[in-house]
Amino acid sequence: MRSSSFYASYQTQHQAKGKAKARVMPLRIAHRRSAAPKTKDRRTRATTTRREARREAAAGRCSSSGLPRSGSSTPMESSPTRSSSSSLSLPPSPSDRQGRLTTTQLEQLRVEQEVYGIYRLFHGVAPHTRSFMVELWRDKHIEFLARGLKQLGPSYHVLDANRPWLCYWIIHSITLMGESVNSELEDNVVQFLSHCEDKNGGYGGGPGQMPHLATTYAAVNTLITLGSEMSLSSIHRENMLKFLLQMKDSSGAFRMHNGGEIDVRACYTAISVASILNVLDDELVTDLGNYILSCQTYEGGIAGEPGSEAHGGYTFCGLATMILINEVDKLDLPSLVDWVASRQGVECGFQGRVNKLVDGCYSFWQGGVLALAQRLLPIVHKQLESSFISGVQASAECKKSCNFTAGETGQDENLCRAGTSHPDNEGEKLSDFGFSSIGRQTECGPLFHSIALQQYILLCSQVLEGGFRDKPGKQRDFYHSCYCLSGLSVSQYSWSKDDGEPPLTSAVLGPYTNLLEPVHPLYNVVLHKYYKSHEFFSTL
């Protein structure tokens, strides 16, 4: 029996600080009656290191290394939820050190204190109550999402050019939980997106708006998630290919729209759409891999454009693009994996960049990268081996130049003849790489702390009235609901060797009813919907 008094207390202490005043719809946005809502201003944050904040904080807080601790026999043993509550010590209050800490450090400590309070409560309750706290509130989430498809309030007028995204975020989230929209609503969505499609190819942010690669990606993923013959056949593939070729830049990359910016996000959305619609060709791929490679930074992650800072969203886009065009071995994968794994912080969730706060949406953007990397470990190992060989050879050359004999250098001739080979995918069409990638088995567990990530999503991002948020203290929204649920799915299936294979109960935090549908990590569409679309477009 659930304790109503506990539930009321838990809601009072840890629910979202503000409720959405009105509900909106991607198909129709109500007339503006109020001022635009305040948005997050991250540019005011200082750029001092996150590591400094951790050194300043007291020892003993709830933490996660980003990888399971050595010696753990189960994922839960290395999760903070297994620690004794008496071992947790309160992080220092931001107000106690305000004169000595930067803005970034103060914000970091505030977030850690909020998360610590939730985890401390979690540790202090009875086991049956603990199970209740990490339950996925499906009915509440579906209710919140379904309202958004019917009518959106005036505060959503700022997203007027993003209505295909609203369709995708909501419908993908509903499908992840094993539900679907009714036929009438599906017809309305298909008709609405048809009005967003430009006569020359691509989809705009709304009817009459210019075609844009981001909203094209969202519209195509929505129609594939709906999965009916009507929705799939509504996509005009020939015009789409023409639009994608028009967005191709001489550098090999893509522009977001006519005269728009060039970045890794544009590259991913173009290639993802071309791949899933089975129109990917050599002209689209020309020089693209070299552009993505130029965006990988010294940190290991991938930036939006050459010379910028490594970012979780762009790292996902860059890695997924390189897999889809079969050039992933050009990237420095060991350093990329190391950078992403290091972004799982003390709160157990992921940050998007070094020295930034945890954010629930990176549960997918960073978790999805590591889910893809699990299937690339043979290439990772070859790159590490090649790096070691290069080091041995360089050392041997140095010793030879100093008149050392071959025996004195310790050089192994067989080792020196070894090298890195490209993936053996000869004979496959470009559009087949997205399909073949999910057929690769993974022989290891997740490259991140999957149970700890699920803990952050369910305890810190989940809002009990429905929906998900960035972090405690923030409001729920459709974007974070989509990517928190996507990250939760990636985490749950991270121990499965084959895509779509049901995970063991030990890999799912909370009751097994929390289990979501598996996603295709390259496109972020539910796996069985992808299979249906692949079969449909392969026959055209």
N, C-alpha and C positions, 0 to 999 in steps of 0.2 A: 504493500500500500504506500503510495507516495504521500509524503508529509506536506500538507498544504501550508502549514506555518513556515516550514523551511523554504518551500517554493516562493512564498510571498517575500521572505527575507532575502532570498537569492536574487529575485527580480528587482527588489528595491535597491540592493547594493550594486548590482552588476548589469542591469539592463541599459540600453542606449540612453544617453542623456536627453535626447530629443526625439520625438516621433515625427514621421513625415506628415506634414499638414494635409497633403492631398495626394491622390494617386493619379498617375498619368497613363496615357496610352501611346505606343509608338505610332499608331495609325492616325491619331488625332490628338492635338495638344490644345488644352483649354486656353481661352483668351487671357492674356496677361492681366492680372489684377494686383500683383504685388511686386516689390523690387526683387531683383535677382538675388539668389542666396549667396552667402559668402562662400568662397572656394578656398581650398588649402593653398597657402602661400609658402611653398617650401624654399623659396629663394632667400628668405630671411635667415635661414639656418646657417650658422658658421660652418666652416669646413675643417675644423680640428678633428683629430682622429677619435673614432669610437673606442679604440683601445685605451686611450687616456681616461675616458669615462669609466671604463671597467676597472682600471687600476685604482681610481679614486674611490670606487664603491667598496663597501665592506665585503669581506670574504664570506662564503657560505650561502650565497643566494642560489635560487633555482637556476640551473643552467643546462645547456645542451651543447655538446661539442660540434654538432653538425654531422657526426658519424657515431654509430654505436660504440660504446666503450669496449675496450678489449676484455675478453673473458666473459662477456654476457652470453648466457645460453638462450635467452629470449629477448625480443625487442623491448618488452616491458621492463626488464631488469635494469636497463640503462636509461629509462625514462625518468624524469623528475617526479612522476607520480609514485614511484616506488621508494622515494626517499622518506625518511622519518620526518614528521613535521617539526620535531624538536631540533633538527639539524638546519632548518631554514632560519636565516637571520635577516632582519629587516634592512633593506637598502637604505642608505642615508637619505634624509629628506632634502629635496632640492633647495628649500629655503634655508637649511642649515649652512649651505656652502655657496650661496648665491654670489658672494663677492669674489669667489675664486674660480668658478666654473664658467665656461662659455655657454652661449645660447644652446648649442647642440648638446652639450653635456647635460645641461639642466633639463632639456626636453627628454633626453635619453633616460635620465633618472626618474622623471615623472612617469614615463611609460613603464619602466621596470617596476616601480612601486605599485602601479595599477595592476599589472600582470601578477606580481608577487601576491597581492591581496587576494586575487582570484584563486591562485594555486594554493595559497595557505588555507583558504576556506575548503578547497577540494581535499586537502590532506586531512582536515579536521573532522570530516563527516563520516558516518557509518558507510560500510561498503555498498549497501543497497542504494543509499542516497548518492554515492559517488557514481554508480552506474546510471542513475537518473540524470545527473549533471552532464554526462557526456553523451546523452541520447540526441540523435538528430531529430529535430522537430519538423518532420516532413509536412504534416498538415498545415502548420503555421507558415512554412516557407512557400508552399504551393498557393496558399490563400494570398499571401503578399504578392507573389509573382503574377498570379492570374488577374488580380485587380489592375496590374500595370498594363496588361494587354487590352483592357477595355477603355480606360480613360486615365489620362495623365493630367495632373493639376498644373496650374500656371507657373509654378516654380521650375518646371521642366522646359520652359521656352528656350533656355540657353542650349538645349540639346536638339533644337529643331533640325539641325543639319546632321544629326546622328540617329535618326529614327530606325534605319536598318540595324544599327548596333543594339538599340533597345529591343528590337525583335529577337536578335540573336541571343543576347544576354538572358532574356526571360525564357525563351523557348528551349534553349540549350539547358538551362538550369532545371526546368520542368522535366525534360527528357532524361537528364542524369538521375533523377529520382524515380525513374521508371514510369512516369505518367506522360500523357499526351494531351493536346488541346482537342476540342471537339471539331467536327468537320466544318461547321459554320465559321468558327474562328479561323480555322486553317485556310478556308477559301478567302476570308477577308485579308489575311496576311499575304497570301499569294497575289491577290489582286493589288494590294497596296504596293508590294515590291515591284510588280510589273509597271506601275506608274512611276516608280523611281528609276526604272531602267531607261538608259538613253538610247535613242534610235540608232546611234553609231556604236553602241556597246558600252558596257560598264554600268554601274549603279551610282546614283547620287544619294545625298543624305535625305532627300525627300522629293516629292514630285516636282519636276521642273528644275531641279538643281543639277549642277554640272557633275559628270561622273568622276568618281574619286576611288582610288585603289582601296582605301580602308573600308569605305562603305560597300564597295563591291565584294570584298572578302566577307563582310558581315552578312550581306544579302545572300550570297551563294551558300554560306554555311547554314543560314536559316532554312533555305529551301531544301538543302540536303537533310537537315535535321527533321523537317516535316516529313520528307521521305515518300510522299505520294507521287504517282506518275504525273499528276497535274503540276505539282511543284517542280519536279525535276525537268519536265519538258518545257517549262516556262522560261528556262535559261537559254538564250540564243548564243550558242557556242561560237559560231563563225564571227559574229560581231564582237564577241568577247575577245577572241584572239586578236582581231584588228585593234581593239582598244589597248590591249596589253602591249602590242608592238609599238603603238604610238607613244606609250609611256616609257619605252626603252630609251635610255640615254647612251650617248657615244662612249661614256666611260664603262659601260657594261651594266651599270645599275639602272634603277627605275625612278621615275618621278611619281609623286603621289597623285598629281593631276596635271592638266595642261599648264605648263609654266610653273609648276609647284616644286617643292623641295625634293631633294634626292637623299635618300637614307636607306638604312638596312630594313626598316619597317616596310618601305615601299617594295623592296626586293622580295621580302617574304610574302606579302599579301599577293603580289603578282604571281609568284611561282606556286604558291599554295593553290590559288584559284586555277591556274593553268594545269597543274598536276591532277587535282581532284576532278576536273572536267575533261581530262584526257586530251588536252590540246597543247601540252608542253612540247616545244621543239627546239632544235639547235639554235635558231635565231634568238630566241628568248634567253638562252643560256650563255651566249657568247660573252666572254670576259667577265661574267658575273662573279665567278668564284674568286678571281683576282681582286675584285672590288671588296668583297666580304673579307678576304684575307687582310686587306689593307686597313680594315676597321678593328682587327684584333689588337688589343693593347698589350703593353708590357706586363700588365697584371694577369692576363690570361682571358679575361672577359672580352666581350665585343661591344664596341661603341656604335652610336647611331651613324657616325660618319668618320672618316679618317681624322685623327688628331683629337678626338673627343674622349670623354671618360667612359670606362666600361660600365655597362648598365644591364640589369637582369632581363628586361624586356627585349632589348636589342640582342642580347646574347642568345636568347631563345630563337628570335627571328633569324639570326645569322646561322646558328647551328642547324636549324630545321631546313633552311634554304640549301645549305651545303649538302645535307643528306639527300634532299629531293633532286639535286642536280648531279649527285654521285661524285662530289669533289670534297667530301668531308675530311679526307686524309690530308688535305692541304693545311688544315688548321692545326695549331699546337694544342692538341686535345688534353694532354696531361695538365698543362697550366690552366686550361679552361675549366676542367673538372675541379681542380684545386681551388680556383677562385670562387666558383659557384658554391661548392661545399662549405667554404668559409663564410658564406653569407647567412648561414643559419645561426642565429644568435642566442643570447642568454634567455630570450623570451620563448624560444623554441620555434618561432616562425622565421621567415626569411626577410632580409632587407634587400632592396633593389640595387644599392650601390654601397661602396665602402663609406662608413661614417654617416649613414642615414638610418632612420628609424624603421622598425619592423612594420610590415604592411601585409595584410592578408592576401592581397591579389598575387603577391610573389610566391604564394604557395604553389601556383601553377607555373608562373614564368620561370622561377628558379627550379622548383621541383620537377617541372616538365623537362628541363635541360638534363637533369641528372637521370631521369627516366630514359631519355634517349641515349645518354652516355653509357648506361648499363649494357646496351646492345652494341656499343662501339668499343668495348674493352679489348678485343683482339687488336684493333688498330692502335689503341692507347698503349698496349704492351709493346707492339712493334716500334712505336715512336720512342718509347722509353729505352728499348733495346738499342735502337739506332743511335739515340743520344749517348748511351753508354759506349757503344762501339766508336762513335766519333771522338769521344773523350780518350779512349784507349789509343786510337790511331794518332790523335794529336800528341799524346804523351810519347808514343813510340817514335814519331817523327822528330820530336824534340831530342829524344835520347840518341837517335841515329845521327842527328846533326852534331852531337857531342861525342861521336865515335863509340857509342855503346853497341854491343853485339845483339843479334836477334834474340838469343837466349836470355840476355840480361834485361831486355825490355819486357819479357813475359808476354809477348803478343801471341795470340792464338790465331793461326791462319784461317781456320774455319769460321771463327767469330768475325774476323775482319771481312770475310766474303759475304756475310749475312747482310741483309738490308730490309728496307720497308717496301712492301709491294702494295699496289693499289687494290681496292676491293675487287673481287672477281665477279663482276656483273656484266661481262661481255655478252652481247646479244639481246640484252633487255632494252626496251623502249624507255625513254626518259620518264614518261608518265607511270612506268611500272615501279619505280624506285620507292614511291610512297607505299605501295602495296607490299613489296618484298621486305621492306624494313620491319614490318610487324611480324614477319615470319621468323625473324632471328631469335633464337632462344637466348636467355640470359642465364649465366652459370653462377651468378653471385647475387647477394642480397642488395638492397638499396644503397646508394652512395650518399644518403642523408639519413637523419634520424626520423624515420617515418612515423613512429608512434608519437614522438614529441611534437611533430608537425600537426598530426591529427588532434593532439591535445590543445594546441594553440587555436586551431580553427574552431573546435567545438566549444571550448571554454571562453575564449577571448574574442573571437570574431562572430560567433553565432549570437543572434538577437532573439530573445525568447518569444517576441511577438511575431517573428518571421523575418527572414532575410539575414544577410551577413554584412559586416563592416570591416573597415581597414584595421582598427585596433580599438581597445577600450576607450571610451570617451568620444568616439566618432559615431556618426549616424549610418544606418544601413542604406544600401543602394543596390541597384540591379547589377552594376559592374562588379562590385566586390562579391555579391551573391554568386555570380557566374564563376569567377575565378577562384573563390574559396571552395566551392563545390567541385570544380575541376581539379584543384590541388588535392582535395580530400580523396577523390577517386584515384588519382595518380599514387597517392600514399598507400591506399588500401591494396592496390594491385602491385605494389613495388616488390613484393616477395614472390610473385608468380613468375614462373619461368617462361610461360607462353602468354601472349596477350589474350585477355579475356578469360583466362583460366581462373575459376573462383579461388580467392585466397583462403588461407587457413584462418581459423578464428583468432589466433594469436596475432595476426597481422592487422586486425580491425579493432580499433579502440572503441570500447563501449559495446552495446549489444550488437549481434550480427545483423540485425535489421538496419543498422547504419549503412550497410554495404550499398554503394551506388553502382550505376552502370559503368563499365570500362570505357575509356575514351581512346581514340587514336591520337597519340601524343604529338604527331606532326601537324595535324589540322585542328585539333581540339573539337572533334565531333564524336558523338557516341559511336562506339565501334560497329554495332550491327547496322546503324544508319550509313556508316561509311561503306560497309560491304555491299549494301543494296545499291548505293549510288555508283560504286565501282563497276558492278555488274551492268547497271543501266548504261553508263557512258562508254563502257568497253565495247558495246555492240553497235555504237553509232559511227 
